[in-house]
Structure formats: C-alpha cells, structure tokens
C-alpha cells in the first residue's frame, strides 16, 4: 500500500460519493488532513466528518492554500461553472486531475491554459469499498512525476491502468465506468427469474446477490481466466450447460453486452462534443 504522506496539498473539488471515497482512501494511506481542502456546496458532504477544511465555492478557499493537485470530482454538466474559478490556483507546479466522463483534455486546456498539466481518470463505483479500477490518460505537459502522483491517488481506491490514446477513455467508461450497473442489473434479472420458478422474492434476491458477490470474489482471487472458471462449473449436459446454451446462443448475452457497451461508449463521445 503506497504511502501518500507528502503528496499534497490537494484541492478536492466535489465531495460526493466518488470524491468522498477518494478522500477516505487518501487519508487511510497517510495523507495529512491539513494537506487537503474541499470545495463542495453541499453542507453534509462525506468529508465533513473527517476533519478536512472545506468551502462552498472557490471564493472560500484559504488564500494560503497552494495545491500541487486540483482533483475535479464534480459532475460533467457543472464543470463549466466549477472549473474556471480555479484557474488562479493552477501554476507551473500544479496538475489537474479530472474524473468527469466526457470532458476531454483539450477542454481543460482551454480552461487552465495550453501549458497546464492535465490528466483524466475514469474510476468506477466499487471505489467506495476500495475495489474500484481507474484508467488514466495524460496530456503532453504532465511530467513522469505527475503521472506517478496521479496514479498513486487513484490507487487509493483500487487498481489502475493507463491508455495513451484519450479516445479509448470512452470505451473504458462504457466497460468499467458504467459496468457496475450491468452487474446490479444481472442480480435483479437472476432474482426475478428465480421468482418465476417459484422461489420467494427475498430468498431469490439473497441467492442472486450472494452468487454474484461470491463469483466475483472467486474471480478476484483466482489467476485463471474467466472462461476457465466458467468451464470449471459447467458439466456436460448438466443444468449449467442447459442455461449457458440459452445465454450463449445467437444473439445471446455476448451480443447484447457488446451492444450495451457500444451505446455507452457512443454516449461518452457525445458528451465530449
């Protein structure tokens, strides 16, 4: 576990569920509370009980607070209002890290200047339990040290990866950023199918939740490919095979998932325009 002491000061703009998860992860890894400042209009945000200074807007930031990192964790649709007032804080030794979907590096360069070091990361909601995954991309101004610092910040809530082509971030969003919702829908569908077979709703939902959670943990702990794990629990001509014959038919789950991720990727590209 990487020690984050000495990495700040960090200005966290937006402290909702994802911003709050990041903040908790940073503090757990040694970031000092005095090395973080929150800008969040909601009076009962997750960081309020963690002893970190905060303000409702950029005007309330302590003038003595000079951040090395400005992390933007606000919704994409409010970015045009939230980001410009922060430009005065972004100097030559500061980098901007955004976790907003659809907001490109170029859009932030227009706000913070063509010479600004800008990075983007796309995390997902399992970050709330330290099991997320984030994929990062940086503009040409970001130094190796700044890239490393950004990765350490995102690693506080899970695994990390990099792409050099920013265009791939939309596909990352479609697969992993939106992906937890697909899994939750799977649980809903499995439970409903169990009810149709006569199971009580509470038991059907419990079976579906525990099955998906357990299978995920098995996948997490195993070094084997997902396809191998699937085959390991599929006996020829057995009950699992009968179900997979339906799910893997054409068009089946694979085609449906491909269409879903394509739609999410396309929407990400639309948001970037």
CORWO-V6585 format. One line per field, one symbol per residue. ss: DSSP state (a for helix, b for strand, c for the rest). burial: b if it has 9 or more other C-alpha atoms within 8 Angstrom, else e. Layout:
# CORWO-V6585
ss->???
burial->???
This chain:
# CORWO-V6585
ss->cccccccccbbbbcccaaaaaaaaaaaaccccaaabbbbccccccaaaaaccbbbccaaaccccccccbbbbcccaaaaaaacaaaaaacccccbbbbccccccaaaaaaaaccccbbbbbbccaaaaaccbbbbbbbcccccaaaaaaaaaaaaccbbbbbcccaaaaaaaaaaaacaaaaaaaaaaaaaaaaaaccccaaaaaaaaaaaaaaaaaaaaaccccaaaaaaaccccccaaaaaaaaacccccaaaaaaaaaaaaaaaaaaacc
burial->eeebbeebbbbbbbbbebbbbbbebbbebbbbbebbbbbbeeeebbbbeeebbbbbbbeebeeeeebbbbbbbbebeebeebbbebbeebeeebbbbbbbbbbbbeebbebbeeebbbbbbbbbbbbbebbbbbbbbbbebbeeebbebbbbbbbbbbbbeebeeeeebbbbbbbbbbbbeeeeeebbebbbebbeeebebeebbbbbbeebeeeeeebeeeeeeeeebeeeebbeeeebbbebeeebbeebbebbeeeebbbbbbebbebee
